[in-house]
Amino acid sequence: MKKTIDQICHGHSREEIAASIQAVVEDLIVRSVGHWLERTRARNLALSGGLFSNVRLNRLLAESLPLDEIFIFPAMGDEGLAVGAALCFLRERDGLDAWLGNRRRLNSLYLGSDHGERIDVYLRGIARTCHDSGNVAELAAELLASGRIGAVYTDRMEYGPRALGARSIIASPVEPSITEELNSRLRRSEFMPFAPYVLAEDAECVFEISSRNRYTARFMTICCGVRPQWRERLTAITHLDNTARPQILSDEDNPLFAAILRRFHERTAIPVLINTRL
C-alpha cells in the first residue's frame, strides 16, 4: 500500500497531496454517513475515532446532511478507547436497556490530574518568576490587551487532545503575527490559525452557531463559519475558508477562563481569545 501511495503522490507538492486526500475523505465519509442516515432515519449523529479530529470534515457532515444535531466525542483519538471499553463492559454486564437508561450529556472534560497547590510552590521557586496577588482575571486581561501572551493552569487537566482552559496558552487574536510568534516559541511548524474560545452569550454573534453544532463546539471538535463582520478583525483565528474552530464556554464550565475573557472583552470590545495547548 505504501509503495502504491508513493507512486501516486510522486511529483506533487505536499499541499496538492493534502488537498487530494482531504477531498477523497470528504466525499467518501459524507456519502457513507449519508447512506446510514437514510437507512436508519436518524437525525442525531454521534462520531468518534481519530478521523473525526478533522474539523473541516465534521463541519461538512453537519451542514450537508439532514441532521438535527451532531456530536463528536472529544477524546476522538486512541485515548477514547478506554471509554469505549468501559461502555462495552457495562452494556454486557447490565444489558442494553440499563445502559441506555443511564445516558446523560457530557458536560465537562476536566477529568485529568490536578496538581493542586504544588504547581504554585514550584513556580514560586523559579527565580525568573514573580507573584502578583491582585485580581487574576483583571491582570490577565490587561496583559493580553497589551499584546502579551499568557497561560492558564487551573484544577484538573482536560481529557482528550484539545486545550479547554485548564492547561491553555491564551493571546489576543487581533494581530496576524501572533500566529508566527506562538508557533516559533512553541517550536511548531503549523501554518493553520489558532483556535479561539468564546463565551456562550457571544458565540452566535461571532460564529455561525446553531442548535446543530452548538453542543459539540463546547469541546472544540468542529469548525464553523466566522461572521463576515469579524473576519478582518480576527485574522489570527480565521482560516482561509473563513472558518474557525471555537470553544463555546460558560461561567459554569470554567469560572476563571470565562472571567479572563469577559474582562478582555470589556477592555477591547473583542469577544474571543486565542486558546492553544501548553
N, C-alpha and C positions, 0 to 999 in steps of 0.2 A: 504493500500500500504506500509506504514512504517513497519508494522508487517511482511509482506512478505519479504521485503528487509532485515530486521534484521535477519530473518531466513536464507536467502541465504548467508549473509555475516558472520554469526556466525562461529567462529573458524578460520577465515582467518585474516592475517595481513592487516594493512591499505595499505601497498604497493601492496599487491595482489588485494585488493578491488579496489584501484585506477586504477591499470593497467587493470583490467577486465572492469571497467566502460569505460575507455578510448577506449578499443578495441571495445566494443559494439557501442559506439558513432561513432567511425571512420567508422565502417562497415555500420551502418545504414545511416549516413548522406552522405557518398560518394555514396552509391547506390541510395539514394533518389535524390540527386542533379544530379547525372549522368542520372537518368531516365528523369528528366525535361530538361536537356540539349539536350538529344537525341530527345525528342519530339519537342522542340522549335527550334533546330538547332542553338541555341545561342552560341556565342564564348566568350562573355564577361560576367563575373559573379560578381554580387554585393551581399554582405551579410550583415545582421545586426541582432542584438539581442545578449543577453548575452552568448549564446552557442559559438558564434564566437570570444569570448575572448580567446578561446582555440587555441593558435597559432600553435600547432602541427597539429590539425585538418585542419586548414587553409592551412598549407603547403601541406598536403596530397591532399587536393582538387586541389590545384594549380598544383601539379606535376603528379597527376594520371588521371586527366580529360582533354579532348581535349579543352583547353582554349587558347585564345589569351591574356587575362588579367583578373586578379582577383582583387576585391576591397572589403575591409571590412570597413564599416562605423566606424570611430574611436570612437564615443561615443556609443559603442555597448551595454551598459547596459541600465538601466531604464532612464538615462539622455537623451537617444536618442528619447524617446517617444515624447518629446516636438517638435523635428524637424519633426517627422512623422505626428504629429497633424497639424503643420503649413503647410506642403506639402499637406496633405489631404484637408485642408481648401482651399488652393489656387487652387487645381485641381477642387474642386466642384464649386468654385466661378467663375473661369476664363475658365474652360474647359481643357481637356487633351492636345489639340494642343498648347494652350498658355503655359501650364505648361512644356511640352516637349521642346518648342521653347526657353525657358529661362534657360535651363540646362547649367551648367558650372562645370568645375572641382573644387574640393575643394582644395585650396592652403594653407590655414592656419587654425590652430585651436586655435590661440591666441585670444579667444573671451570672456574670463572671466574678472574678476575685475582687475583694475590697481590702486594700492595704491600710485603711483607717488612718490614724494619725502618724503612722510610720513614714508615709511619704513626706509629711510636713517636717518631721525630725530630720529626714535625710536631706531635704532641700536646704534647711537652715544650716546644715553642716557644710555646705558648699560655699567657699569664700566669695565666689563671684555673685552670689545671690543676696538680695536684700528683702526684708519683710515689711509689708505695709499693713497696718491694722485697720485701714479705712473700709469704706463700703466697697465690697469686691466688685459688684456689678457696675457701679458708677465709675470706679477706677478703670476697669477693663474697657468700658465703653469710651472713656476719654482717650485711652491709649490707642484703641482701634481706630477712632475717628482721626487721630493724628498720623495714621499710616503705619502704626506698629503692628507686629504680629504677636498673637497671644496663644495660650493653650489652656484647656480646661481638663482638670484631673479631679474627678469627684466620685465618691461612692463606688458602686460595683461596675466592673467593666462590661462593655457591650458583648453580646453573644452574636457571632457572625462577622462578616468582613467589613461592615460599614461602621464608621465613626458616627456616633449619635449623641455626642455631648458629654459622655463620661470620660473619654480619652480622645479629645479633639484638639486640632490646631485650628484657630479661627483668625480671620483677617477681613478687612474691608473689601468688598467686591467691585469697587469703583474703578481702580486703576488696572489696566490690562497687564502692566508689568509685574503685578503681584504674582501672576501665574509662573513667570520665569524665575522670580526670586524664590518662591516656595519650592519649586522643583529643584533649583540649584542647591538650596540649603538642605533639602531632604535627600539630595543625590538621586533624584528620579529623572528619567528620560521621557516622561509622559508629555504629550502635547495637548491633551484634552483640557478644557477649562475645569476648574474645581467645582464641586457641588455646593449648593447653598443650603442654609436652613432658614425657615420662615415660620412665624407664629401662625397658628391656625386661623386667627381672625384676618390675617393679611394674605393668606395663601391664594385665594381666588382673584385678588386684585393684581397680583404679580404673575401668576402662572395659570395655565389652562387646567384648572382643577374642577372635577365634577364628582358626583356620587360614585362614578365608575372607578376612579383611580385614587380617591382621597385616602382611603384606608391604607392601601399598600404604600402610598407616598409617605406615610408616617415613618417607614423604615428605609426610605431612600432606595427603593427597588424598582423604580420606574421613572422614565423621563417624560416630560410633558412640555408643551409649548410655553415660551416666555411671551407675555403680552407685549404687543408692538411698542407701547409707550415706555417700556422698561429695557428694551434690548440694548440701546445705545448707552444707557446709564449703568448697566450691569454686565459689561463686556467680559469681566473675569469669570463669570459663571455661565455665560451663554454660548452654546455650541454653534458651529457654522450653520446648522439647520434651524437655528433659533429655538432650541430646546435647552432644558436644564434637568438635572436630577435632584429635585428638592427633598428635604426632610421637613415634614409638617410637624410642628411642635406645639404642645400646650403647656401651661404652667404646671399641671399635674404630672406631666411626663418627667420633667427635669427643671425644677424651680430656678436653679442658678443659671442654667443655659438660657432659659427663657428670659430671665431678668436682664442678662447682659444684652441680648438682642433688643429688648424693649427700650433700654436706656440708649443704645446705639441709634435706634430708630428715632427717638425723641431728639437726639443731638443732630442727626444728619438728614432726616427725612428719607433714609434708605431702609427698607423693611427686611433686608436679608443680610446675612453674613456668610462668608466662605467657611465651610466646615470640612476638614480633611483629617485623616488618621495620623496619630502620633507615630 
